[in-house]
Amino acid sequence: MTTHHPAPTTIRVQLRFFAAVRELLGRGRDAREVPAGTTADDLFALLAGDEPRLAALRGTTMLMVNQEYAAANRPLADGDELALIPPVSGGGDEDPNRRFRVTEEALDPRAVEALVADPAAGAVVTFTGSVRDHARGRAVTALEYEAYAPAAEIQLARIAAEIAERWGIARVAVHHRVGLLPVGEVSVVIAVASAHRGEAFAACEYAIVRLKEIVPIWKKEFYSDGAVWIGSEADYRRDRETGATADASGALGVDAPT
């Protein structure tokens, strides 16, 4: 005789917060017990009910469930992890041989190139991004990068899969720094090896653009008189074109004293 157990009436969901959302809520982790059938967006609304300022970020905040981007109407299950993802600006394993890596350690472009070395490759193209001393018409003293590290590395690998499908290139490596970086410090290294230089250049450009679109890494710009979290690269470019200030749509929150 089969015993039927009643479906649970409540579920427990783990929560992760990053960048401006983390600072707004005053914590990076939480857990909620909610009714069974609660969706990712329902839980966001519950959080916004506790902190009304969070509601203003809903239009630019994406949702991840168990380290994968998820639709707002996705039902949550007991034990799920829901992460609120602010617009990205553009971890854990510290093994330097990983091709997709988020780390607090200094980056070595030559070491990243070595990860894609291939006797069949006629070209290796490397992009090195570093902290510049100005942005949005203001002098920058440092940048702070924060990441949802495990999900970030998954998304970096996804970008490499997109490159493989589009150009047939299998040798891609991306390493990104997190933490407080002074002006001149290397923040990201992308290396692509392929048979021909044209495809390698195109794939390298594609990788940095996609990184800034989908990888959950955020940056905070520090100035002599304050600091602000910066949103997506698309927002950043729009602000430059329109002359908007650092607390406009491309930045999450307003300038805060350092």
Contacts in CASP RR format, 6 or more apart in sequence:
PFRMAT RR
TARGET T0000
AUTHOR 0000-0000-0000
METHOD contacts of the structure
MODEL  1
MTTHHPAPTTIRVQLRFFAAVRELLGRGRDAREVPAGTTADDLFALLAGD
EPRLAALRGTTMLMVNQEYAAANRPLADGDELALIPPVSGGGDEDPNRRF
RVTEEALDPRAVEALVADPAAGAVVTFTGSVRDHARGRAVTALEYEAYAP
AAEIQLARIAAEIAERWGIARVAVHHRVGLLPVGEVSVVIAVASAHRGEA
FAACEYAIVRLKEIVPIWKKEFYSDGAVWIGSEADYRRDRETGATADASG
ALGVDAPT
7 36 0 8 1.000
8 36 0 8 1.000
8 78 0 8 1.000
9 35 0 8 1.000
9 36 0 8 1.000
10 33 0 8 1.000
10 34 0 8 1.000
10 35 0 8 1.000
10 36 0 8 1.000
11 33 0 8 1.000
11 34 0 8 1.000
11 35 0 8 1.000
11 36 0 8 1.000
11 37 0 8 1.000
11 38 0 8 1.000
11 76 0 8 1.000
11 77 0 8 1.000
11 78 0 8 1.000
11 79 0 8 1.000
11 80 0 8 1.000
12 31 0 8 1.000
12 32 0 8 1.000
12 33 0 8 1.000
12 34 0 8 1.000
12 78 0 8 1.000
12 79 0 8 1.000
13 31 0 8 1.000
13 32 0 8 1.000
13 33 0 8 1.000
13 34 0 8 1.000
13 38 0 8 1.000
13 43 0 8 1.000
13 76 0 8 1.000
13 78 0 8 1.000
13 79 0 8 1.000
13 80 0 8 1.000
13 81 0 8 1.000
13 82 0 8 1.000
14 29 0 8 1.000
14 30 0 8 1.000
14 31 0 8 1.000
14 79 0 8 1.000
14 80 0 8 1.000
14 81 0 8 1.000
14 82 0 8 1.000
15 29 0 8 1.000
15 30 0 8 1.000
15 31 0 8 1.000
15 32 0 8 1.000
15 43 0 8 1.000
15 47 0 8 1.000
15 81 0 8 1.000
15 82 0 8 1.000
15 83 0 8 1.000
15 84 0 8 1.000
16 28 0 8 1.000
16 29 0 8 1.000
16 81 0 8 1.000
16 82 0 8 1.000
16 83 0 8 1.000
16 84 0 8 1.000
16 148 0 8 1.000
17 25 0 8 1.000
17 26 0 8 1.000
17 27 0 8 1.000
17 28 0 8 1.000
17 29 0 8 1.000
17 30 0 8 1.000
17 83 0 8 1.000
17 84 0 8 1.000
18 28 0 8 1.000
18 83 0 8 1.000
18 84 0 8 1.000
18 85 0 8 1.000
18 86 0 8 1.000
18 146 0 8 1.000
18 147 0 8 1.000
18 148 0 8 1.000
18 216 0 8 1.000
18 218 0 8 1.000
19 86 0 8 1.000
19 146 0 8 1.000
19 218 0 8 1.000
19 220 0 8 1.000
19 229 0 8 1.000
19 252 0 8 1.000
20 57 0 8 1.000
20 86 0 8 1.000
20 218 0 8 1.000
20 229 0 8 1.000
20 252 0 8 1.000
20 253 0 8 1.000
21 54 0 8 1.000
21 57 0 8 1.000
21 61 0 8 1.000
21 84 0 8 1.000
21 86 0 8 1.000
21 252 0 8 1.000
22 28 0 8 1.000
22 146 0 8 1.000
23 229 0 8 1.000
24 51 0 8 1.000
24 53 0 8 1.000
24 54 0 8 1.000
24 57 0 8 1.000
25 47 0 8 1.000
25 51 0 8 1.000
25 54 0 8 1.000
32 43 0 8 1.000
32 46 0 8 1.000
34 42 0 8 1.000
34 43 0 8 1.000
34 46 0 8 1.000
34 76 0 8 1.000
37 75 0 8 1.000
37 76 0 8 1.000
38 75 0 8 1.000
38 76 0 8 1.000
39 72 0 8 1.000
39 73 0 8 1.000
39 74 0 8 1.000
39 75 0 8 1.000
39 76 0 8 1.000
40 63 0 8 1.000
40 65 0 8 1.000
40 70 0 8 1.000
40 71 0 8 1.000
40 72 0 8 1.000
40 73 0 8 1.000
40 74 0 8 1.000
40 76 0 8 1.000
40 82 0 8 1.000
41 63 0 8 1.000
41 72 0 8 1.000
41 73 0 8 1.000
43 76 0 8 1.000
43 82 0 8 1.000
44 54 0 8 1.000
44 58 0 8 1.000
44 61 0 8 1.000
44 63 0 8 1.000
44 72 0 8 1.000
44 84 0 8 1.000
47 54 0 8 1.000
47 84 0 8 1.000
48 54 0 8 1.000
48 55 0 8 1.000
48 58 0 8 1.000
49 55 0 8 1.000
57 86 0 8 1.000
57 252 0 8 1.000
60 86 0 8 1.000
60 87 0 8 1.000
60 231 0 8 1.000
60 249 0 8 1.000
60 252 0 8 1.000
61 84 0 8 1.000
61 85 0 8 1.000
61 86 0 8 1.000
61 87 0 8 1.000
62 69 0 8 1.000
62 85 0 8 1.000
63 69 0 8 1.000
63 70 0 8 1.000
63 71 0 8 1.000
63 72 0 8 1.000
63 74 0 8 1.000
63 82 0 8 1.000
63 83 0 8 1.000
63 84 0 8 1.000
63 85 0 8 1.000
64 70 0 8 1.000
64 82 0 8 1.000
64 83 0 8 1.000
64 85 0 8 1.000
64 148 0 8 1.000
64 151 0 8 1.000
64 216 0 8 1.000
65 74 0 8 1.000
65 76 0 8 1.000
65 80 0 8 1.000
65 81 0 8 1.000
65 82 0 8 1.000
65 83 0 8 1.000
66 80 0 8 1.000
66 81 0 8 1.000
67 81 0 8 1.000
67 83 0 8 1.000
67 148 0 8 1.000
67 150 0 8 1.000
67 151 0 8 1.000
67 154 0 8 1.000
68 151 0 8 1.000
68 154 0 8 1.000
69 85 0 8 1.000
69 214 0 8 1.000
76 82 0 8 1.000
83 148 0 8 1.000
83 151 0 8 1.000
83 216 0 8 1.000
85 148 0 8 1.000
85 216 0 8 1.000
86 218 0 8 1.000
86 229 0 8 1.000
86 231 0 8 1.000
86 252 0 8 1.000
87 231 0 8 1.000
87 232 0 8 1.000
87 235 0 8 1.000
87 250 0 8 1.000
87 252 0 8 1.000
88 212 0 8 1.000
88 213 0 8 1.000
88 214 0 8 1.000
88 215 0 8 1.000
88 216 0 8 1.000
88 217 0 8 1.000
88 218 0 8 1.000
88 231 0 8 1.000
88 232 0 8 1.000
89 145 0 8 1.000
89 212 0 8 1.000
89 217 0 8 1.000
89 218 0 8 1.000
89 219 0 8 1.000
89 230 0 8 1.000
89 231 0 8 1.000
89 232 0 8 1.000
89 233 0 8 1.000
89 236 0 8 1.000
90 188 0 8 1.000
90 211 0 8 1.000
90 212 0 8 1.000
90 215 0 8 1.000
90 217 0 8 1.000
90 218 0 8 1.000
90 219 0 8 1.000
90 232 0 8 1.000
90 233 0 8 1.000
91 101 0 8 1.000
91 102 0 8 1.000
91 103 0 8 1.000
91 147 0 8 1.000
91 149 0 8 1.000
91 150 0 8 1.000
91 152 0 8 1.000
91 153 0 8 1.000
91 178 0 8 1.000
92 102 0 8 1.000
92 103 0 8 1.000
92 149 0 8 1.000
92 150 0 8 1.000
92 153 0 8 1.000
93 101 0 8 1.000
93 153 0 8 1.000
94 103 0 8 1.000
94 105 0 8 1.000
95 101 0 8 1.000
96 105 0 8 1.000
96 111 0 8 1.000
97 115 0 8 1.000
98 153 0 8 1.000
99 115 0 8 1.000
99 116 0 8 1.000
99 157 0 8 1.000
99 160 0 8 1.000
99 172 0 8 1.000
99 173 0 8 1.000
99 174 0 8 1.000
100 153 0 8 1.000
100 156 0 8 1.000
100 157 0 8 1.000
100 160 0 8 1.000
100 173 0 8 1.000
100 174 0 8 1.000
100 175 0 8 1.000
101 153 0 8 1.000
101 156 0 8 1.000
101 174 0 8 1.000
101 175 0 8 1.000
101 176 0 8 1.000
102 147 0 8 1.000
102 149 0 8 1.000
102 152 0 8 1.000
102 153 0 8 1.000
102 156 0 8 1.000
102 175 0 8 1.000
102 176 0 8 1.000
102 178 0 8 1.000
102 217 0 8 1.000
103 175 0 8 1.000
103 176 0 8 1.000
103 177 0 8 1.000
103 178 0 8 1.000
104 177 0 8 1.000
104 178 0 8 1.000
104 179 0 8 1.000
105 177 0 8 1.000
106 177 0 8 1.000
106 185 0 8 1.000
106 186 0 8 1.000
107 175 0 8 1.000
107 176 0 8 1.000
107 177 0 8 1.000
107 186 0 8 1.000
107 187 0 8 1.000
107 188 0 8 1.000
107 189 0 8 1.000
108 189 0 8 1.000
109 126 0 8 1.000
109 128 0 8 1.000
109 186 0 8 1.000
109 189 0 8 1.000
109 191 0 8 1.000
112 126 0 8 1.000
112 173 0 8 1.000
112 174 0 8 1.000
112 175 0 8 1.000
112 189 0 8 1.000
112 190 0 8 1.000
112 191 0 8 1.000
113 124 0 8 1.000
113 126 0 8 1.000
113 173 0 8 1.000
113 191 0 8 1.000
115 173 0 8 1.000
115 191 0 8 1.000
116 124 0 8 1.000
116 171 0 8 1.000
116 172 0 8 1.000
116 173 0 8 1.000
116 191 0 8 1.000
116 192 0 8 1.000
116 193 0 8 1.000
117 124 0 8 1.000
117 171 0 8 1.000
117 193 0 8 1.000
118 171 0 8 1.000
118 193 0 8 1.000
120 195 0 8 1.000
121 171 0 8 1.000
121 193 0 8 1.000
121 194 0 8 1.000
121 195 0 8 1.000
122 193 0 8 1.000
122 194 0 8 1.000
122 195 0 8 1.000
122 196 0 8 1.000
122 197 0 8 1.000
123 193 0 8 1.000
123 194 0 8 1.000
123 195 0 8 1.000
123 196 0 8 1.000
123 197 0 8 1.000
123 198 0 8 1.000
123 200 0 8 1.000
124 191 0 8 1.000
124 192 0 8 1.000
124 193 0 8 1.000
124 200 0 8 1.000
125 191 0 8 1.000
125 192 0 8 1.000
125 197 0 8 1.000
125 200 0 8 1.000
125 201 0 8 1.000
125 203 0 8 1.000
125 204 0 8 1.000
126 189 0 8 1.000
126 190 0 8 1.000
126 191 0 8 1.000
126 192 0 8 1.000
126 204 0 8 1.000
127 188 0 8 1.000
127 189 0 8 1.000
127 190 0 8 1.000
127 191 0 8 1.000
127 204 0 8 1.000
127 205 0 8 1.000
127 207 0 8 1.000
127 208 0 8 1.000
128 186 0 8 1.000
128 188 0 8 1.000
128 189 0 8 1.000
129 186 0 8 1.000
129 187 0 8 1.000
129 188 0 8 1.000
129 189 0 8 1.000
130 184 0 8 1.000
130 185 0 8 1.000
130 186 0 8 1.000
130 187 0 8 1.000
131 140 0 8 1.000
131 142 0 8 1.000
131 143 0 8 1.000
131 181 0 8 1.000
131 182 0 8 1.000
131 183 0 8 1.000
131 184 0 8 1.000
131 185 0 8 1.000
131 187 0 8 1.000
132 140 0 8 1.000
132 183 0 8 1.000
132 184 0 8 1.000
133 139 0 8 1.000
133 140 0 8 1.000
133 141 0 8 1.000
133 183 0 8 1.000
133 184 0 8 1.000
134 140 0 8 1.000
135 221 0 8 1.000
136 221 0 8 1.000
136 239 0 8 1.000
136 240 0 8 1.000
136 245 0 8 1.000
136 246 0 8 1.000
138 221 0 8 1.000
138 223 0 8 1.000
138 246 0 8 1.000
139 223 0 8 1.000
139 224 0 8 1.000
140 183 0 8 1.000
140 221 0 8 1.000
140 222 0 8 1.000
140 223 0 8 1.000
141 182 0 8 1.000
141 183 0 8 1.000
141 222 0 8 1.000
141 223 0 8 1.000
141 224 0 8 1.000
142 180 0 8 1.000
142 181 0 8 1.000
142 182 0 8 1.000
142 183 0 8 1.000
142 222 0 8 1.000
143 180 0 8 1.000
143 181 0 8 1.000
143 187 0 8 1.000
143 219 0 8 1.000
143 220 0 8 1.000
143 221 0 8 1.000
143 222 0 8 1.000
144 179 0 8 1.000
144 180 0 8 1.000
144 181 0 8 1.000
144 219 0 8 1.000
144 220 0 8 1.000
144 222 0 8 1.000
144 227 0 8 1.000
145 176 0 8 1.000
145 177 0 8 1.000
145 178 0 8 1.000
145 179 0 8 1.000
145 181 0 8 1.000
145 187 0 8 1.000
145 217 0 8 1.000
145 218 0 8 1.000
145 219 0 8 1.000
145 220 0 8 1.000
146 178 0 8 1.000
146 179 0 8 1.000
146 217 0 8 1.000
146 218 0 8 1.000
146 219 0 8 1.000
146 220 0 8 1.000
147 176 0 8 1.000
147 178 0 8 1.000
147 215 0 8 1.000
147 216 0 8 1.000
147 217 0 8 1.000
147 218 0 8 1.000
148 216 0 8 1.000
148 217 0 8 1.000
149 178 0 8 1.000
151 216 0 8 1.000
152 176 0 8 1.000
152 215 0 8 1.000
152 216 0 8 1.000
152 217 0 8 1.000
155 214 0 8 1.000
155 215 0 8 1.000
155 216 0 8 1.000
156 174 0 8 1.000
156 176 0 8 1.000
156 211 0 8 1.000
156 215 0 8 1.000
158 214 0 8 1.000
159 172 0 8 1.000
159 174 0 8 1.000
159 206 0 8 1.000
159 207 0 8 1.000
159 210 0 8 1.000
159 211 0 8 1.000
159 214 0 8 1.000
159 215 0 8 1.000
160 172 0 8 1.000
160 174 0 8 1.000
160 207 0 8 1.000
162 206 0 8 1.000
162 210 0 8 1.000
163 169 0 8 1.000
163 172 0 8 1.000
163 192 0 8 1.000
163 203 0 8 1.000
163 206 0 8 1.000
163 207 0 8 1.000
164 170 0 8 1.000
164 172 0 8 1.000
166 203 0 8 1.000
166 206 0 8 1.000
167 194 0 8 1.000
167 199 0 8 1.000
167 202 0 8 1.000
167 203 0 8 1.000
168 194 0 8 1.000
168 199 0 8 1.000
169 192 0 8 1.000
169 193 0 8 1.000
169 194 0 8 1.000
169 199 0 8 1.000
169 200 0 8 1.000
169 203 0 8 1.000
171 192 0 8 1.000
171 193 0 8 1.000
171 194 0 8 1.000
172 190 0 8 1.000
172 191 0 8 1.000
172 192 0 8 1.000
172 193 0 8 1.000
172 203 0 8 1.000
172 207 0 8 1.000
173 189 0 8 1.000
173 190 0 8 1.000
173 191 0 8 1.000
174 188 0 8 1.000
174 189 0 8 1.000
174 190 0 8 1.000
174 191 0 8 1.000
174 207 0 8 1.000
174 211 0 8 1.000
175 188 0 8 1.000
175 189 0 8 1.000
176 187 0 8 1.000
176 188 0 8 1.000
176 211 0 8 1.000
176 215 0 8 1.000
176 217 0 8 1.000
177 185 0 8 1.000
177 186 0 8 1.000
177 187 0 8 1.000
177 188 0 8 1.000
178 217 0 8 1.000
181 187 0 8 1.000
188 208 0 8 1.000
188 211 0 8 1.000
190 204 0 8 1.000
190 207 0 8 1.000
190 208 0 8 1.000
190 211 0 8 1.000
191 204 0 8 1.000
192 200 0 8 1.000
192 203 0 8 1.000
192 204 0 8 1.000
192 207 0 8 1.000
193 200 0 8 1.000
194 200 0 8 1.000
194 203 0 8 1.000
209 233 0 8 1.000
211 217 0 8 1.000
212 232 0 8 1.000
212 233 0 8 1.000
212 234 0 8 1.000
213 232 0 8 1.000
213 233 0 8 1.000
213 234 0 8 1.000
218 229 0 8 1.000
218 230 0 8 1.000
218 231 0 8 1.000
219 229 0 8 1.000
219 230 0 8 1.000
220 227 0 8 1.000
220 228 0 8 1.000
220 229 0 8 1.000
220 230 0 8 1.000
221 227 0 8 1.000
221 228 0 8 1.000
221 230 0 8 1.000
221 246 0 8 1.000
222 258 0 8 1.000
223 255 0 8 1.000
223 258 0 8 1.000
225 255 0 8 1.000
225 257 0 8 1.000
226 255 0 8 1.000
226 256 0 8 1.000
226 257 0 8 1.000
226 258 0 8 1.000
227 255 0 8 1.000
227 256 0 8 1.000
227 257 0 8 1.000
227 258 0 8 1.000
228 246 0 8 1.000
228 247 0 8 1.000
228 251 0 8 1.000
228 252 0 8 1.000
228 253 0 8 1.000
228 254 0 8 1.000
228 255 0 8 1.000
228 256 0 8 1.000
229 251 0 8 1.000
229 252 0 8 1.000
229 253 0 8 1.000
230 236 0 8 1.000
230 246 0 8 1.000
230 250 0 8 1.000
230 251 0 8 1.000
230 252 0 8 1.000
231 250 0 8 1.000
231 251 0 8 1.000
231 252 0 8 1.000
232 250 0 8 1.000
235 249 0 8 1.000
235 250 0 8 1.000
235 251 0 8 1.000
236 250 0 8 1.000
238 244 0 8 1.000
238 249 0 8 1.000
238 250 0 8 1.000
239 245 0 8 1.000
239 246 0 8 1.000
239 248 0 8 1.000
239 249 0 8 1.000
239 250 0 8 1.000
239 251 0 8 1.000
244 250 0 8 1.000
246 255 0 8 1.000
247 253 0 8 1.000
247 254 0 8 1.000
247 255 0 8 1.000
END
